[in-house]
């Protein structure tokens, strides 16, 4: 993936995280996320993630390492 494409993807993920956290996953439109990410191309999110579920999966994947580390730490304490 070209560098600009990677940056676009990262911006969409960050915008999705912020908006989903503030308003809920089902309330925020994909268009709002695209706009918040500074994208002029209205289909940028669909290009990179396919749909809302694809974006949610990408957000979860971004945090999975930290979540797993925290989970293992909690299990170790038990």
PDB file of N, CA, C and O in Angstrom:
ATOM      1  N   UNK A   1       0.842  -1.174   0.000  1.00  0.00           N
ATOM      2  CA  UNK A   1       0.000   0.000   0.000  1.00  0.00           C
ATOM      3  C   UNK A   1       0.892   1.244   0.000  1.00  0.00           C
ATOM      4  O   UNK A   1       1.809   1.335   0.816  1.00  0.00           O
ATOM      5  N   UNK A   2       0.647   2.189  -0.884  1.00  0.00           N
ATOM      6  CA  UNK A   2       1.450   3.404  -0.913  1.00  0.00           C
ATOM      7  C   UNK A   2       1.348   4.173   0.399  1.00  0.00           C
ATOM      8  O   UNK A   2       0.371   4.033   1.135  1.00  0.00           O
ATOM      9  N   UNK A   3       2.350   4.976   0.683  1.00  0.00           N
ATOM     10  CA  UNK A   3       2.414   5.728   1.945  1.00  0.00           C
ATOM     11  C   UNK A   3       1.162   6.578   2.165  1.00  0.00           C
ATOM     12  O   UNK A   3       0.621   6.582   3.271  1.00  0.00           O
ATOM     13  N   UNK A   4       0.690   7.292   1.153  1.00  0.00           N
ATOM     14  CA  UNK A   4      -0.508   8.119   1.295  1.00  0.00           C
ATOM     15  C   UNK A   4      -1.719   7.263   1.649  1.00  0.00           C
ATOM     16  O   UNK A   4      -2.572   7.676   2.436  1.00  0.00           O
ATOM     17  N   UNK A   5      -1.787   6.094   1.074  1.00  0.00           N
ATOM     18  CA  UNK A   5      -2.886   5.182   1.351  1.00  0.00           C
ATOM     19  C   UNK A   5      -2.851   4.710   2.802  1.00  0.00           C
ATOM     20  O   UNK A   5      -3.895   4.601   3.444  1.00  0.00           O
ATOM     21  N   UNK A   6      -1.665   4.432   3.317  1.00  0.00           N
ATOM     22  CA  UNK A   6      -1.523   4.016   4.715  1.00  0.00           C
ATOM     23  C   UNK A   6      -1.936   5.140   5.656  1.00  0.00           C
ATOM     24  O   UNK A   6      -2.595   4.900   6.667  1.00  0.00           O
ATOM     25  N   UNK A   7      -1.549   6.358   5.324  1.00  0.00           N
ATOM     26  CA  UNK A   7      -1.922   7.508   6.154  1.00  0.00           C
ATOM     27  C   UNK A   7      -3.429   7.741   6.124  1.00  0.00           C
ATOM     28  O   UNK A   7      -4.030   8.045   7.155  1.00  0.00           O
ATOM     29  N   UNK A   8      -4.037   7.601   4.960  1.00  0.00           N
ATOM     30  CA  UNK A   8      -5.488   7.742   4.847  1.00  0.00           C
ATOM     31  C   UNK A   8      -6.179   6.708   5.715  1.00  0.00           C
ATOM     32  O   UNK A   8      -7.116   7.026   6.447  1.00  0.00           O
ATOM     33  N   UNK A   9      -5.722   5.491   5.632  1.00  0.00           N
ATOM     34  CA  UNK A   9      -6.297   4.405   6.436  1.00  0.00           C
ATOM     35  C   UNK A   9      -6.166   4.716   7.932  1.00  0.00           C
ATOM     36  O   UNK A   9      -7.119   4.535   8.690  1.00  0.00           O
ATOM     37  N   UNK A  10      -5.001   5.178   8.351  1.00  0.00           N
ATOM     38  CA  UNK A  10      -4.780   5.506   9.764  1.00  0.00           C
ATOM     39  C   UNK A  10      -5.687   6.658  10.208  1.00  0.00           C
ATOM     40  O   UNK A  10      -6.228   6.625  11.314  1.00  0.00           O
ATOM     41  N   UNK A  11      -5.854   7.655   9.374  1.00  0.00           N
ATOM     42  CA  UNK A  11      -6.740   8.783   9.713  1.00  0.00           C
ATOM     43  C   UNK A  11      -8.182   8.322   9.848  1.00  0.00           C
ATOM     44  O   UNK A  11      -8.893   8.764  10.751  1.00  0.00           O
ATOM     45  N   UNK A  12      -8.614   7.449   8.970  1.00  0.00           N
ATOM     46  CA  UNK A  12      -9.980   6.929   9.056  1.00  0.00           C
ATOM     47  C   UNK A  12     -10.185   6.126  10.342  1.00  0.00           C
ATOM     48  O   UNK A  12     -11.226   6.232  10.990  1.00  0.00           O
ATOM     49  N   UNK A  13      -9.196   5.336  10.698  1.00  0.00           N
ATOM     50  CA  UNK A  13      -9.292   4.552  11.940  1.00  0.00           C
ATOM     51  C   UNK A  13      -9.366   5.488  13.142  1.00  0.00           C
ATOM     52  O   UNK A  13     -10.213   5.299  14.015  1.00  0.00           O
ATOM     53  N   UNK A  14      -8.505   6.481  13.201  1.00  0.00           N
ATOM     54  CA  UNK A  14      -8.513   7.419  14.339  1.00  0.00           C
ATOM     55  C   UNK A  14      -9.834   8.180  14.424  1.00  0.00           C
ATOM     56  O   UNK A  14     -10.386   8.355  15.511  1.00  0.00           O
ATOM     57  N   UNK A  15     -10.337   8.631  13.280  1.00  0.00           N
ATOM     58  CA  UNK A  15     -11.613   9.353  13.267  1.00  0.00           C
ATOM     59  C   UNK A  15     -12.748   8.425  13.707  1.00  0.00           C
ATOM     60  O   UNK A  15     -13.625   8.825  14.474  1.00  0.00           O
ATOM     61  N   UNK A  16     -12.724   7.194  13.220  1.00  0.00           N
ATOM     62  CA  UNK A  16     -13.744   6.225  13.628  1.00  0.00           C
ATOM     63  C   UNK A  16     -13.704   5.969  15.123  1.00  0.00           C
ATOM     64  O   UNK A  16     -14.747   5.925  15.775  1.00  0.00           O
ATOM     65  N   UNK A  17     -12.517   5.800  15.666  1.00  0.00           N
ATOM     66  CA  UNK A  17     -12.373   5.585  17.113  1.00  0.00           C
ATOM     67  C   UNK A  17     -12.993   6.733  17.902  1.00  0.00           C
ATOM     68  O   UNK A  17     -13.790   6.516  18.815  1.00  0.00           O
ATOM     69  N   UNK A  18     -12.618   7.958  17.536  1.00  0.00           N
ATOM     70  CA  UNK A  18     -13.120   9.131  18.260  1.00  0.00           C
ATOM     71  C   UNK A  18     -14.642   9.231  18.184  1.00  0.00           C
ATOM     72  O   UNK A  18     -15.317   9.391  19.202  1.00  0.00           O
ATOM     73  N   UNK A  19     -15.166   9.136  16.979  1.00  0.00           N
ATOM     74  CA  UNK A  19     -16.604   9.313  16.792  1.00  0.00           C
ATOM     75  C   UNK A  19     -17.407   8.161  17.382  1.00  0.00           C
ATOM     76  O   UNK A  19     -18.456   8.386  17.985  1.00  0.00           O
ATOM     77  N   UNK A  20     -16.934   6.943  17.218  1.00  0.00           N
ATOM     78  CA  UNK A  20     -17.634   5.803  17.815  1.00  0.00           C
ATOM     79  C   UNK A  20     -17.642   5.911  19.330  1.00  0.00           C
ATOM     80  O   UNK A  20     -18.661   5.641  19.965  1.00  0.00           O
ATOM     81  N   UNK A  21     -16.515   6.303  19.916  1.00  0.00           N
ATOM     82  CA  UNK A  21     -16.428   6.425  21.372  1.00  0.00           C
ATOM     83  C   UNK A  21     -17.364   7.522  21.883  1.00  0.00           C
ATOM     84  O   UNK A  21     -17.983   7.367  22.937  1.00  0.00           O
ATOM     85  N   UNK A  22     -17.468   8.601  21.160  1.00  0.00           N
ATOM     86  CA  UNK A  22     -18.287   9.730  21.603  1.00  0.00           C
ATOM     87  C   UNK A  22     -19.780   9.521  21.371  1.00  0.00           C
ATOM     88  O   UNK A  22     -20.604   9.992  22.154  1.00  0.00           O
ATOM     89  N   UNK A  23     -20.128   8.814  20.296  1.00  0.00           N
ATOM     90  CA  UNK A  23     -21.540   8.777  19.883  1.00  0.00           C
ATOM     91  C   UNK A  23     -22.138   7.380  19.747  1.00  0.00           C
ATOM     92  O   UNK A  23     -23.360   7.241  19.687  1.00  0.00           O
ATOM     93  N   UNK A  24     -21.309   6.354  19.697  1.00  0.00           N
ATOM     94  CA  UNK A  24     -21.810   4.997  19.487  1.00  0.00           C
ATOM     95  C   UNK A  24     -21.599   4.540  18.064  1.00  0.00           C
ATOM     96  O   UNK A  24     -21.646   5.335  17.126  1.00  0.00           O
ATOM     97  N   UNK A  25     -21.369   3.265  17.916  1.00  0.00           N
ATOM     98  CA  UNK A  25     -21.027   2.700  16.604  1.00  0.00           C
ATOM     99  C   UNK A  25     -22.165   2.839  15.598  1.00  0.00           C
ATOM    100  O   UNK A  25     -21.919   3.147  14.432  1.00  0.00           O
ATOM    101  N   UNK A  26     -23.387   2.621  16.023  1.00  0.00           N
ATOM    102  CA  UNK A  26     -24.508   2.638  15.078  1.00  0.00           C
ATOM    103  C   UNK A  26     -25.014   4.039  14.763  1.00  0.00           C
ATOM    104  O   UNK A  26     -25.751   4.225  13.795  1.00  0.00           O
ATOM    105  N   UNK A  27     -24.623   5.040  15.576  1.00  0.00           N
ATOM    106  CA  UNK A  27     -25.134   6.403  15.405  1.00  0.00           C
ATOM    107  C   UNK A  27     -24.332   7.184  14.370  1.00  0.00           C
ATOM    108  O   UNK A  27     -24.894   7.995  13.634  1.00  0.00           O
ATOM    109  N   UNK A  28     -23.044   6.950  14.309  1.00  0.00           N
ATOM    110  CA  UNK A  28     -22.145   7.718  13.449  1.00  0.00           C
ATOM    111  C   UNK A  28     -22.244   7.212  12.012  1.00  0.00           C
ATOM    112  O   UNK A  28     -22.191   6.007  11.766  1.00  0.00           O
ATOM    113  N   UNK A  29     -22.385   8.130  11.078  1.00  0.00           N
ATOM    114  CA  UNK A  29     -22.423   7.727   9.674  1.00  0.00           C
ATOM    115  C   UNK A  29     -21.007   7.582   9.129  1.00  0.00           C
ATOM    116  O   UNK A  29     -20.067   8.197   9.633  1.00  0.00           O
ATOM    117  N   UNK A  30     -20.873   6.777   8.114  1.00  0.00           N
ATOM    118  CA  UNK A  30     -19.574   6.612   7.470  1.00  0.00           C
ATOM    119  C   UNK A  30     -19.126   7.922   6.841  1.00  0.00           C
ATOM    120  O   UNK A  30     -17.932   8.215   6.781  1.00  0.00           O
ATOM    121  N   UNK A  31     -20.070   8.692   6.382  1.00  0.00           N
ATOM    122  CA  UNK A  31     -19.761  10.004   5.800  1.00  0.00           C
ATOM    123  C   UNK A  31     -19.154  10.935   6.856  1.00  0.00           C
ATOM    124  O   UNK A  31     -18.224  11.684   6.558  1.00  0.00           O
ATOM    125  N   UNK A  32     -19.677  10.889   8.090  1.00  0.00           N
ATOM    126  CA  UNK A  32     -19.125  11.708   9.181  1.00  0.00           C
ATOM    127  C   UNK A  32     -17.668  11.321   9.453  1.00  0.00           C
ATOM    128  O   UNK A  32     -16.811  12.182   9.651  1.00  0.00           O
ATOM    129  N   UNK A  33     -17.407  10.026   9.458  1.00  0.00           N
ATOM    130  CA  UNK A  33     -16.048   9.545   9.712  1.00  0.00           C
ATOM    131  C   UNK A  33     -15.115  10.005   8.603  1.00  0.00           C
ATOM    132  O   UNK A  33     -14.012  10.484   8.865  1.00  0.00           O
ATOM    133  N   UNK A  34     -15.560   9.857   7.382  1.00  0.00           N
ATOM    134  CA  UNK A  34     -14.762  10.265   6.230  1.00  0.00           C
ATOM    135  C   UNK A  34     -14.439  11.761   6.305  1.00  0.00           C
ATOM    136  O   UNK A  34     -13.305  12.176   6.067  1.00  0.00           O
ATOM    137  N   UNK A  35     -15.443  12.548   6.636  1.00  0.00           N
ATOM    138  CA  UNK A  35     -15.254  13.999   6.754  1.00  0.00           C
ATOM    139  C   UNK A  35     -14.303  14.336   7.904  1.00  0.00           C
ATOM    140  O   UNK A  35     -13.419  15.178   7.749  1.00  0.00           O
ATOM    141  N   UNK A  36     -14.483  13.676   9.069  1.00  0.00           N
ATOM    142  CA  UNK A  36     -13.632  13.928  10.240  1.00  0.00           C
ATOM    143  C   UNK A  36     -12.176  13.541   9.975  1.00  0.00           C
ATOM    144  O   UNK A  36     -11.259  14.092  10.584  1.00  0.00           O
ATOM    145  N   UNK A  37     -11.976  12.597   9.069  1.00  0.00           N
ATOM    146  CA  UNK A  37     -10.624  12.168   8.710  1.00  0.00           C
ATOM    147  C   UNK A  37      -9.984  13.092   7.678  1.00  0.00           C
ATOM    148  O   UNK A  37      -8.835  12.897   7.282  1.00  0.00           O
ATOM    149  N   UNK A  38     -10.737  14.093   7.250  1.00  0.00           N
ATOM    150  CA  UNK A  38     -10.195  15.052   6.288  1.00  0.00           C
ATOM    151  C   UNK A  38     -10.161  14.529   4.863  1.00  0.00           C
ATOM    152  O   UNK A  38      -9.378  15.013   4.046  1.00  0.00           O
ATOM    153  N   UNK A  39     -10.988  13.559   4.558  1.00  0.00           N
ATOM    154  CA  UNK A  39     -11.000  12.978   3.219  1.00  0.00           C
ATOM    155  C   UNK A  39     -12.043  13.656   2.340  1.00  0.00           C
ATOM    156  O   UNK A  39     -13.190  13.836   2.748  1.00  0.00           O
ATOM    157  N   UNK A  40     -11.641  14.023   1.153  1.00  0.00           N
ATOM    158  CA  UNK A  40     -12.581  14.619   0.197  1.00  0.00           C
ATOM    159  C   UNK A  40     -13.304  13.535  -0.599  1.00  0.00           C
ATOM    160  O   UNK A  40     -14.413  13.745  -1.089  1.00  0.00           O
ATOM    161  N   UNK A  41     -12.671  12.394  -0.717  1.00  0.00           N
ATOM    162  CA  UNK A  41     -13.270  11.288  -1.455  1.00  0.00           C
ATOM    163  C   UNK A  41     -14.302  10.608  -0.560  1.00  0.00           C
ATOM    164  O   UNK A  41     -13.939   9.986   0.438  1.00  0.00           O
ATOM    165  N   UNK A  42     -15.565  10.718  -0.901  1.00  0.00           N
ATOM    166  CA  UNK A  42     -16.654  10.191  -0.079  1.00  0.00           C
ATOM    167  C   UNK A  42     -16.623   8.667   0.060  1.00  0.00           C
ATOM    168  O   UNK A  42     -17.251   8.119   0.965  1.00  0.00           O
ATOM    169  N   UNK A  43     -15.905   7.983  -0.821  1.00  0.00           N
ATOM    170  CA  UNK A  43     -15.867   6.526  -0.764  1.00  0.00           C
ATOM    171  C   UNK A  43     -14.556   5.980  -0.188  1.00  0.00           C
ATOM    172  O   UNK A  43     -14.283   4.783  -0.287  1.00  0.00           O
ATOM    173  N   UNK A  44     -13.757   6.847   0.406  1.00  0.00           N
ATOM    174  CA  UNK A  44     -12.456   6.422   0.944  1.00  0.00           C
ATOM    175  C   UNK A  44     -12.615   5.324   1.994  1.00  0.00           C
ATOM    176  O   UNK A  44     -11.852   4.358   2.000  1.00  0.00           O
ATOM    177  N   UNK A  45     -13.594   5.465   2.873  1.00  0.00           N
ATOM    178  CA  UNK A  45     -13.779   4.474   3.924  1.00  0.00           C
ATOM    179  C   UNK A  45     -14.163   3.120   3.324  1.00  0.00           C
ATOM    180  O   UNK A  45     -13.627   2.088   3.727  1.00  0.00           O
ATOM    181  N   UNK A  46     -15.069   3.123   2.380  1.00  0.00           N
ATOM    182  CA  UNK A  46     -15.465   1.874   1.739  1.00  0.00           C
ATOM    183  C   UNK A  46     -14.299   1.254   0.978  1.00  0.00           C
ATOM    184  O   UNK A  46     -14.162   0.031   0.952  1.00  0.00           O
ATOM    185  N   UNK A  47     -13.469   2.068   0.366  1.00  0.00           N
ATOM    186  CA  UNK A  47     -12.313   1.556  -0.357  1.00  0.00           C
ATOM    187  C   UNK A  47     -11.364   0.818   0.588  1.00  0.00           C
ATOM    188  O   UNK A  47     -10.884  -0.269   0.265  1.00  0.00           O
ATOM    189  N   UNK A  48     -11.097   1.406   1.749  1.00  0.00           N
ATOM    190  CA  UNK A  48     -10.122   0.830   2.678  1.00  0.00           C
ATOM    191  C   UNK A  48     -10.685  -0.280   3.555  1.00  0.00           C
ATOM    192  O   UNK A  48      -9.958  -1.206   3.914  1.00  0.00           O
ATOM    193  N   UNK A  49     -11.965  -0.205   3.908  1.00  0.00           N
ATOM    194  CA  UNK A  49     -12.519  -1.151   4.884  1.00  0.00           C
ATOM    195  C   UNK A  49     -13.756  -1.905   4.402  1.00  0.00           C
ATOM    196  O   UNK A  49     -14.180  -2.860   5.053  1.00  0.00           O
ATOM    197  N   UNK A  50     -14.322  -1.513   3.315  1.00  0.00           N
ATOM    198  CA  UNK A  50     -15.502  -2.194   2.785  1.00  0.00           C
ATOM    199  C   UNK A  50     -16.798  -1.657   3.365  1.00  0.00           C
ATOM    200  O   UNK A  50     -17.695  -1.255   2.623  1.00  0.00           O
ATOM    201  N   UNK A  51     -16.900  -1.649   4.676  1.00  0.00           N
ATOM    202  CA  UNK A  51     -18.117  -1.194   5.337  1.00  0.00           C
ATOM    203  C   UNK A  51     -17.833  -0.885   6.806  1.00  0.00           C
ATOM    204  O   UNK A  51     -16.681  -0.913   7.239  1.00  0.00           O
ATOM    205  N   UNK A  52     -18.866  -0.596   7.554  1.00  0.00           N
ATOM    206  CA  UNK A  52     -18.734  -0.257   8.974  1.00  0.00           C
ATOM    207  C   UNK A  52     -18.068  -1.390   9.752  1.00  0.00           C
ATOM    208  O   UNK A  52     -17.202  -1.143  10.592  1.00  0.00           O
ATOM    209  N   UNK A  53     -18.466  -2.621   9.476  1.00  0.00           N
ATOM    210  CA  UNK A  53     -17.884  -3.775  10.172  1.00  0.00           C
ATOM    211  C   UNK A  53     -16.387  -3.883   9.897  1.00  0.00           C
ATOM    212  O   UNK A  53     -15.612  -4.220  10.792  1.00  0.00           O
ATOM    213  N   UNK A  54     -15.986  -3.602   8.682  1.00  0.00           N
ATOM    214  CA  UNK A  54     -14.567  -3.635   8.345  1.00  0.00           C
ATOM    215  C   UNK A  54     -13.773  -2.603   9.129  1.00  0.00           C
ATOM    216  O   UNK A  54     -12.658  -2.876   9.574  1.00  0.00           O
ATOM    217  N   UNK A  55     -14.348  -1.411   9.298  1.00  0.00           N
ATOM    218  CA  UNK A  55     -13.689  -0.373  10.089  1.00  0.00           C
ATOM    219  C   UNK A  55     -13.611  -0.787  11.554  1.00  0.00           C
ATOM    220  O   UNK A  55     -12.572  -0.618  12.192  1.00  0.00           O
ATOM    221  N   UNK A  56     -14.698  -1.327  12.088  1.00  0.00           N
ATOM    222  CA  UNK A  56     -14.695  -1.778  13.486  1.00  0.00           C
ATOM    223  C   UNK A  56     -13.642  -2.872  13.681  1.00  0.00           C
ATOM    224  O   UNK A  56     -12.921  -2.863  14.679  1.00  0.00           O
ATOM    225  N   UNK A  57     -13.550  -3.807  12.741  1.00  0.00           N
ATOM    226  CA  UNK A  57     -12.527  -4.856  12.835  1.00  0.00           C
ATOM    227  C   UNK A  57     -11.120  -4.263  12.840  1.00  0.00           C
ATOM    228  O   UNK A  57     -10.258  -4.714  13.594  1.00  0.00           O
ATOM    229  N   UNK A  58     -10.888  -3.255  12.003  1.00  0.00           N
ATOM    230  CA  UNK A  58      -9.571  -2.606  11.947  1.00  0.00           C
ATOM    231  C   UNK A  58      -9.259  -1.890  13.261  1.00  0.00           C
ATOM    232  O   UNK A  58      -8.121  -1.921  13.730  1.00  0.00           O
ATOM    233  N   UNK A  59     -10.253  -1.253  13.849  1.00  0.00           N
ATOM    234  CA  UNK A  59     -10.055  -0.581  15.140  1.00  0.00           C
ATOM    235  C   UNK A  59      -9.725  -1.609  16.216  1.00  0.00           C
ATOM    236  O   UNK A  59      -8.800  -1.410  17.004  1.00  0.00           O
ATOM    237  N   UNK A  60     -10.470  -2.693  16.251  1.00  0.00           N
ATOM    238  CA  UNK A  60     -10.212  -3.742  17.241  1.00  0.00           C
ATOM    239  C   UNK A  60      -8.830  -4.362  17.040  1.00  0.00           C
ATOM    240  O   UNK A  60      -8.121  -4.633  18.009  1.00  0.00           O
ATOM    241  N   UNK A  61      -8.454  -4.584  15.798  1.00  0.00           N
ATOM    242  CA  UNK A  61      -7.137  -5.163  15.512  1.00  0.00           C
ATOM    243  C   UNK A  61      -6.024  -4.225  15.968  1.00  0.00           C
ATOM    244  O   UNK A  61      -4.975  -4.678  16.425  1.00  0.00           O
ATOM    245  N   UNK A  62      -6.251  -2.935  15.845  1.00  0.00           N
ATOM    246  CA  UNK A  62      -5.250  -1.950  16.273  1.00  0.00           C
ATOM    247  C   UNK A  62      -4.976  -2.047  17.767  1.00  0.00           C
ATOM    248  O   UNK A  62      -3.862  -1.781  18.219  1.00  0.00           O
ATOM    249  N   UNK A  63      -5.982  -2.425  18.522  1.00  0.00           N
ATOM    250  CA  UNK A  63      -5.851  -2.464  19.982  1.00  0.00           C
ATOM    251  C   UNK A  63      -5.698  -3.875  20.546  1.00  0.00           C
ATOM    252  O   UNK A  63      -5.548  -4.036  21.757  1.00  0.00           O
ATOM    253  N   UNK A  64      -5.732  -4.873  19.715  1.00  0.00           N
ATOM    254  CA  UNK A  64      -5.745  -6.253  20.207  1.00  0.00           C
ATOM    255  C   UNK A  64      -4.496  -6.617  21.010  1.00  0.00           C
ATOM    256  O   UNK A  64      -4.597  -7.346  21.997  1.00  0.00           O
ATOM    257  N   UNK A  65      -3.342  -6.135  20.617  1.00  0.00           N
ATOM    258  CA  UNK A  65      -2.104  -6.442  21.343  1.00  0.00           C
ATOM    259  C   UNK A  65      -2.158  -5.889  22.762  1.00  0.00           C
ATOM    260  O   UNK A  65      -1.810  -6.582  23.718  1.00  0.00           O
ATOM    261  N   UNK A  66      -2.594  -4.640  22.896  1.00  0.00           N
ATOM    262  CA  UNK A  66      -2.701  -4.024  24.221  1.00  0.00           C
ATOM    263  C   UNK A  66      -3.751  -4.726  25.081  1.00  0.00           C
ATOM    264  O   UNK A  66      -3.542  -4.942  26.275  1.00  0.00           O
ATOM    265  N   UNK A  67      -4.865  -5.075  24.472  1.00  0.00           N
ATOM    266  CA  UNK A  67      -5.930  -5.761  25.211  1.00  0.00           C
ATOM    267  C   UNK A  67      -5.439  -7.125  25.684  1.00  0.00           C
ATOM    268  O   UNK A  67      -5.675  -7.512  26.828  1.00  0.00           O
ATOM    269  N   UNK A  68      -4.768  -7.838  24.818  1.00  0.00           N
ATOM    270  CA  UNK A  68      -4.247  -9.161  25.193  1.00  0.00           C
ATOM    271  C   UNK A  68      -3.216  -9.054  26.305  1.00  0.00           C
ATOM    272  O   UNK A  68      -3.217  -9.870  27.227  1.00  0.00           O
ATOM    273  N   UNK A  69      -2.343  -8.068  26.235  1.00  0.00           N
ATOM    274  CA  UNK A  69      -1.335  -7.879  27.281  1.00  0.00           C
ATOM    275  C   UNK A  69      -2.005  -7.578  28.616  1.00  0.00           C
ATOM    276  O   UNK A  69      -1.609  -8.117  29.649  1.00  0.00           O
ATOM    277  N   UNK A  70      -3.007  -6.727  28.596  1.00  0.00           N
ATOM    278  CA  UNK A  70      -3.742  -6.396  29.820  1.00  0.00           C
ATOM    279  C   UNK A  70      -4.463  -7.632  30.371  1.00  0.00           C
ATOM    280  O   UNK A  70      -4.466  -7.879  31.577  1.00  0.00           O
ATOM    281  N   UNK A  71      -5.063  -8.388  29.476  1.00  0.00           N
ATOM    282  CA  UNK A  71      -5.792  -9.588  29.879  1.00  0.00           C
ATOM    283  C   UNK A  71      -4.839 -10.592  30.519  1.00  0.00           C
ATOM    284  O   UNK A  71      -5.157 -11.178  31.554  1.00  0.00           O
ATOM    285  N   UNK A  72      -3.681 -10.792  29.912  1.00  0.00           N
ATOM    286  CA  UNK A  72      -2.704 -11.734  30.463  1.00  0.00           C
ATOM    287  C   UNK A  72      -2.183 -11.255  31.819  1.00  0.00           C
ATOM    288  O   UNK A  72      -1.967 -12.059  32.726  1.00  0.00           O
ATOM    289  N   UNK A  73      -1.984  -9.948  31.949  1.00  0.00           N
ATOM    290  CA  UNK A  73      -1.555  -9.402  33.229  1.00  0.00           C
ATOM    291  C   UNK A  73      -2.579  -9.654  34.321  1.00  0.00           C
ATOM    292  O   UNK A  73      -2.225  -9.998  35.448  1.00  0.00           O
ATOM    293  N   UNK A  74      -3.832  -9.484  33.988  1.00  0.00           N
ATOM    294  CA  UNK A  74      -4.904  -9.725  34.962  1.00  0.00           C
ATOM    295  C   UNK A  74      -4.991 -11.205  35.329  1.00  0.00           C
ATOM    296  O   UNK A  74      -5.201 -11.562  36.488  1.00  0.00           O
ATOM    297  N   UNK A  75      -4.827 -12.049  34.326  1.00  0.00           N
ATOM    298  CA  UNK A  75      -4.842 -13.494  34.601  1.00  0.00           C
ATOM    299  C   UNK A  75      -3.664 -13.913  35.461  1.00  0.00           C
ATOM    300  O   UNK A  75      -3.804 -14.768  36.334  1.00  0.00           O
ATOM    301  N   UNK A  76      -2.507 -13.317  35.220  1.00  0.00           N
ATOM    302  CA  UNK A  76      -1.321 -13.620  36.029  1.00  0.00           C
ATOM    303  C   UNK A  76      -1.533 -13.225  37.484  1.00  0.00           C
ATOM    304  O   UNK A  76      -1.059 -13.916  38.386  1.00  0.00           O
ATOM    305  N   UNK A  77      -2.227 -12.136  37.722  1.00  0.00           N
ATOM    306  CA  UNK A  77      -2.510 -11.688  39.087  1.00  0.00           C
ATOM    307  C   UNK A  77      -3.409 -12.667  39.824  1.00  0.00           C
ATOM    308  O   UNK A  77      -3.296 -12.835  41.039  1.00  0.00           O
ATOM    309  N   UNK A  78      -4.295 -13.308  39.088  1.00  0.00           N
ATOM    310  CA  UNK A  78      -5.191 -14.294  39.710  1.00  0.00           C
ATOM    311  C   UNK A  78      -4.412 -15.528  40.083  1.00  0.00           C
ATOM    312  O   UNK A  78      -4.982 -16.478  40.620  1.00  0.00           O
TER     313      UNK A  78
END
